[in-house]
Amino acid sequence: ICVGQLLEMSALAEAIGKRNAAVLAVSLDDAIVQKATSEKISDAFPILLDPDAKTVNKFDVFNPEDKLSRPALFLIGPKGKVEYKYVGKGPSDRLTGQQLLDMLQHYAGGLPVSRTRSLSGD
């Protein structure tokens, strides 16, 4: 889990909520690390434990060489369908908070598609 990115997302929790969305983080870390991280982000959103990497494998973001998950963001719509997926190429390849807000705005009908496509490099 990248604490810096989670801090940025926790600072945006109200803005994310105003877009009728919520953040859930998935962590391969153990419960002790997860508890400390939750305290740092003031419990702004849940951090789900995945010590056996079952969830990150299911979403195809586990990097077996590093035994870490790739930075990833999934927008799951109200019907449970993945509407948007961003998987970083390495630890520092992550969406910014503003890119997340822009993507949420797009799916709410407020941004042109080309702007959202640029977020994923397409």
C-alpha positions as CSV (number, residue, x, y, z in Angstrom):
1,I,0.0,0.0,0.0
2,C,1.3,3.4,-0.8
3,V,0.6,5.6,2.2
4,G,1.2,8.8,0.2
5,Q,-1.5,7.9,-2.3
6,L,-3.9,6.9,0.5
7,L,-3.3,10.2,2.3
8,E,-4.1,12.1,-0.9
9,M,-7.3,10.0,-1.4
10,S,-8.3,10.5,2.2
11,A,-7.9,14.3,1.8
12,L,-10.3,14.0,-1.2
13,A,-12.8,11.7,0.6
14,E,-15.5,14.4,0.8
15,A,-15.1,15.3,-2.9
16,I,-15.2,11.6,-3.9
17,G,-18.3,11.2,-1.8
18,K,-19.9,14.2,-3.6
19,R,-19.5,12.2,-6.8
20,N,-21.5,9.4,-5.3
21,A,-18.4,7.2,-5.1
22,A,-16.3,5.5,-2.3
23,V,-12.8,4.3,-1.9
24,L,-11.8,0.8,-0.8
25,A,-8.1,-0.1,-0.6
26,V,-6.8,-3.6,-0.8
27,S,-3.5,-4.4,1.0
28,L,-1.2,-7.3,1.0
29,D,0.3,-6.0,4.3
30,D,-0.4,-7.7,7.6
31,A,-3.0,-6.5,10.1
32,I,-0.4,-4.5,12.2
33,V,0.7,-2.4,9.1
34,Q,-2.9,-2.0,8.0
35,K,-4.0,-0.7,11.4
36,A,-1.1,1.9,11.4
37,T,-2.0,2.9,7.8
38,S,-5.7,3.3,8.7
39,E,-4.8,5.5,11.6
40,K,-2.6,7.7,9.3
41,I,-5.6,8.2,6.9
42,S,-7.9,8.8,9.8
43,D,-10.0,5.8,8.8
44,A,-11.3,7.8,5.8
45,F,-12.1,4.6,4.0
46,P,-11.7,0.8,4.6
47,I,-8.4,-1.0,3.9
48,L,-9.2,-4.6,3.2
49,L,-6.6,-7.2,4.0
50,D,-5.5,-9.6,1.3
51,P,-2.4,-11.4,2.8
52,D,-2.8,-14.4,0.5
53,A,-3.1,-12.2,-2.6
54,K,-6.4,-13.8,-3.6
55,T,-8.1,-10.5,-4.5
56,V,-5.2,-8.9,-6.3
57,N,-4.7,-12.2,-8.3
58,K,-8.4,-12.2,-9.2
59,F,-8.1,-8.6,-10.5
60,D,-4.8,-9.6,-12.3
61,V,-2.6,-7.0,-10.6
62,F,-0.3,-9.2,-8.6
63,N,3.4,-9.0,-9.5
64,P,4.9,-12.4,-8.5
65,E,8.5,-11.2,-9.0
66,D,8.2,-8.5,-6.3
67,K,5.4,-10.3,-4.4
68,L,3.5,-7.0,-4.5
69,S,0.5,-5.8,-6.3
70,R,0.8,-3.2,-9.0
71,P,-0.8,0.1,-8.3
72,A,-4.3,-0.1,-9.6
73,L,-7.6,1.6,-9.6
74,F,-10.9,0.1,-10.6
75,L,-14.2,1.9,-10.9
76,I,-17.0,-0.5,-10.2
77,G,-20.4,0.7,-11.3
78,P,-23.7,0.3,-9.5
79,K,-24.4,-3.1,-11.2
80,G,-21.0,-4.5,-10.1
81,K,-19.4,-4.2,-13.6
82,V,-15.8,-2.8,-13.9
83,E,-16.4,0.5,-15.8
84,Y,-12.8,1.7,-15.7
85,K,-9.4,0.1,-14.9
86,Y,-6.0,1.6,-14.4
87,V,-3.0,-0.6,-13.7
88,G,0.3,1.1,-13.2
89,K,3.5,-0.3,-14.7
90,G,5.5,0.1,-11.5
91,P,5.3,1.4,-7.9
92,S,5.3,5.1,-8.9
93,D,2.9,4.8,-11.8
94,R,-0.3,5.8,-10.0
95,L,-3.3,8.0,-10.8
96,T,-3.3,11.3,-8.9
97,G,-6.2,12.4,-6.9
98,Q,-7.2,15.0,-9.5
99,Q,-7.1,12.3,-12.2
100,L,-9.4,10.2,-10.0
101,L,-11.8,13.1,-9.6
102,D,-11.7,13.8,-13.4
103,M,-12.4,10.1,-14.1
104,L,-15.4,10.1,-11.7
105,Q,-16.7,13.3,-13.3
106,H,-16.4,11.7,-16.7
107,Y,-18.5,8.7,-15.6
108,A,-21.1,11.1,-14.1
109,G,-21.3,12.7,-17.6
110,G,-19.2,15.8,-17.1
111,L,-16.0,15.4,-19.1
112,P,-15.3,14.5,-22.7
113,V,-14.1,10.9,-23.3
114,S,-10.7,12.1,-24.7
115,R,-9.8,13.6,-21.4
116,T,-10.4,10.3,-19.5
117,R,-8.6,8.3,-22.2
118,S,-5.5,10.4,-21.6
119,L,-5.4,9.3,-18.0
120,S,-4.7,5.7,-19.1
121,G,-2.2,6.7,-21.8
122,D,-4.5,5.8,-24.7
